[in-house]
Each structure stands twice: as C-alpha cells, then as structure tokens.
Amino acid sequence: MATRDSLQQPTWTAVDDYLTDLLLGPDPALAAARAASAAAGLPDIAVSPPQGKMLFLLARLQGARAILEIGTLGGYSAIWLARALPPGGRLITLEADPRHAEVARANIARAGLAGAVDVRCGRALDTLPSVAKERGAEGFDLIFIDADKTGYPDYWDWALRLSHRGTLIVADNVVRDGAVADPASADASVLAVRRYHELVAAEPRVTATTIQTVGIKGYDGLSFALVVQDPAR
C-alpha cells in the first residue's frame, strides 16, 4: 500500500524543480558540485537548491562577514553561503570525512570561492576548540549545522559559545520525517534532535522556531535560533 509520503513525494519534487527552474535558473558551478559529489560516491543529502538559496538570502540579510558551517559534505551549501559574503568575509566549514573534504575543496575552488572558504578536516568536536580559540569573542554572524544528527546537542553548545548578540543559528534535518514528535522513538538521531529542541527551548538567550519542510529531500525541517543576548564566554 502506498504511504502518504510516497503519494506526496512526486508533487514535492515537481514543485522544487519548478521553483528551481523559475527562480534560480541554471548554475554551472552548483551543477558541477552536485555532479562531482555524485561521481565521488558522496551521499545525496545536500540541501536542495531552494534551501541553498534560502541560506544565501539569510546570510545576506544577516550581513554575515563570518560564517561557520558544521558539516561540509561536497561543499554545495558552502558555495551558497560563501557567495553571500562581502569582500573580506570568511566561511569556515568543518568536515569529518577526508574524502568529502577533498571533493568539497575542489568544488569550492571551481566555483571561484577558495579564497573565502576554509575547509577543515576532522571531527567537528575535535576542531571546534581551535576555531573558538581563533575567533575569540568575535564569534560568527551565522552558524549552519548540518552534520551527524547525534552530535546536534553538542553542536548547539558550541554554536552558542561561538555566537554574539545577533548571530543566527540554523540547523537542518531536525524533523526527521515527523519522528521528532514521537516521545517513544528509540532512534538515536531522533533522540538527538529532540534533545536539540529541548536545549533551544530552555536557552533564554535565544528566540527560535522550527519550520517543517517538504521537497526533493522528502519531509524534514529547519530550526532557526536568533541570539538576542550575548552568551557568556
């Protein structure tokens, strides 16, 4: 029997394709990044084109000069974010898998953004302390979390440490096909994103919401938290 999601997925994909063609148009650098990632055997889990454009718009609205991305994959979202940077702006993106980092660097260089993007290879929880030491009290203007879901509670803690008043923290894949609302779930990723939401809800220094999303990536969601008070250092 067809599930509700299987019946809706073709429509979601068609709408994403329509909006991508109409509002984004052809983009050789992004198309090449997707093709190179697929050829290298990377999982097809990057943000969709409309979501990438949303990240670009958010970074522009933020006036972001310093962006942190946790989870690079093939560099697709990094390209979108880096394109939003003003001259002299910088994106640091963290990737645990050396092969993924290699592909991402090539994709970012092909897009003409190597000078603005620093791809760092290693487990995020191992590399974040050095990032924090470098940035000091400046922190980042926008932080995008899109890595292993079980690490999200720890990434939230680090995102706060690396924030200042006005920082926007965005986390992808936080609805998990609706399973985030299931208190009986035993899935480690679901438990982690539930904990992520609990930490966000309990944090008085942010105001936040989570939006459910559908599209070529199926049914999931994005969390948005704006830092309204300077976190304690």
N, C-alpha and C positions, 0 to 999 in steps of 0.2 A: 504494500500500500504506500502511495506517495505521501510523504510528510508535508506539513505546512511549509517548511523551509524549502523543500525540493520544488514545490509548486511555485514559490515566490522567487527563487534564485534566478531563473531566466529573466524575469522582469527587472530585478535589481541590476543584473549585469547589463541588460539593454539600456536602462536609464543611465548607468555610469558611462557606457560607451557613447550615448547620445550627448551627455553633458561634456564629456572629454572632447569629442569632436567639435562641438559648438563653441565652448568657452575656452578651451585650452589650445586646440589645434595641434598640428604636427610639431614635434620637438625632437630633432635628431639626437641630441645629447642624451636626453632621457630615454628615448627608444633604444639607443645603443647601450645604455647602462642596463636596461632590462634584458636585452639580448645577451650581453656578455655575462650577466649573472646567471641566466638560464643555461648558457653554454658551459659555464663552470660548475653546474650542478647545484647551485645555491637554491635553497627552498624558496618557493614563490609566495613570500609572506610580506613583501614590502608594502608600504601604504599604497593605496590606489592613486591614480592621477588626480582626481578631485581632492582627495585628502592631502596630497603633496602640495597642491595649490593653496589649500587652506593653511597649511603650515607656513608657506611663503607669505601669505597675507597676514597671518598672526605676527610673524617676525617683523614685517614692515610696520604694522600697527604699533608694535612694541617699540619701534625704533631700535631694535636689538643690535648692539655692536659686539656683544659676546654671547655666544650660544653654546650650550653643552648638549650633546646627544649621547644617550646611553643605549647602545645597540646600533651598529652601523650597517650590518649585512653587506649588500653590494653597493651602498652609497647613494641609493636612489633618493631617500628622504634628505640625506646630507646635501645633495645637489640643490634640492628645492630650498632648504634653509639657507645655504650659503649664498644663493642668488639674491636673497633678501638683505644681505649685509651691506652696509655702506662702505666706502673706501676705508681701508684700515681695519675693518671688522674681522672677527675671527670666530671660527667654529672648531671646537674640539669634539671629536666623535670617538667613542670607545667601542672596540670590537674584540671579543674573546677569541675568535677563530682566526688563526693566521691566514688561512686560505681566503676567507671572506675579506679580511683586511687588505690583502693583495689585490683582489678584484675591485674593491671599493676605491683604492688609491688610483688604479688605472682608470676607472670610470670617472672619478672626480677630476683627474688630470685631463681626460678627453673633453670634459665639459669646461675646461679653462679655469678651474677653481682651485688648483693645487696650492696656490699662494695664500688662499684664505682658509683652507681646511687642514687640520692636523688630525690624521687618523692614528690612534694609539691602540696597539695590540696588547691584549692581556685581559684577564678577568676584571670586570669593572670595579669590584670591591678591592682589587689589588692596585688599580691605577688611580682610583678616585682620591686617595690620600695625597698623592703627588700633585694632582690637579688642584686640590684645595690649597695646598701649600703655595702653589704658583699664583693662584688668583687672589689669595688673601681675603681681605674684607670686600673687595670689589665684587666678587661673585659673578653670576651670569644674569643676563636680562631675560633669557628664555631657556628652558630646560625641557628636552623631549626625551621621554622614557619609552623605549620600545625594544626591550631585551627579554631575557628569560623571565617568565612571569613569577616564578618562585622567588626571585630576587627583588620584586617590587617593594615590599615593605622596607628593605634596606636601602633601596634606591631613593625612596621617599625621604628617608632620614638624611641621606647625602644631599638630595636636592634642596632641602631646607637649609642645610649648612652652607650650601653654595649659592644661596639666594640673597637678595636685598629687597627692600620695600619696592614693589612694582614688578618683581620677577613673575613671569608666567610659567607654571609647571604643567606640561601636557603629558599624559600617559595614554598609550594605545592599548587596545585589546583588553579592556577592563570589564566587559560584559559577558564574554565567553559564551556566546550563543544563548544568553539568558540565564546561564547557570549561576551567575553571581547572586541571583536572588534565592538560591536554594540553600537553606541553612544546613541541610543534611548531606550536602555534597562531600565526598571524600577525595575529590580530585585536588592534587597539590596546587595546580595553577589557579583553580577556583578559590581555594582556601587563601591563597596569597593575595588575589585581587580583592577578596572580601576584607582581608586584613588591611590592605592598602586603603580601601574606602573608610574603614574604621579609624585609621590613623589620620586621614584627611579630615574626617568629621570631628575628631577630637582636638584638632590643631586650631587654637584661637587666633593664630597669626595669619590665617588664610581665609579667603572666601572662595567657595568651589561649587562645581556642578559636574555631573557626568551625563553625556548625551549618547543615546543608543544610535547605532549606525547600521545601514544596510548598503550593499553594493557588490562589486565583484569579489570582495573578500568575505561575503556572507553577512552574518548577523553578529555584531560586536558593539564596541562603544569606545568613546574617548573621554577622559577625565581632564578637567581644566581647573587649576587652582591658582589664584592670584594672591601673592604675598602682600598683605596690607600693613604688616608691621615688620620692622627689621628683626630677623631672627637673632637670637643671642649667639655670639661667637664663642 
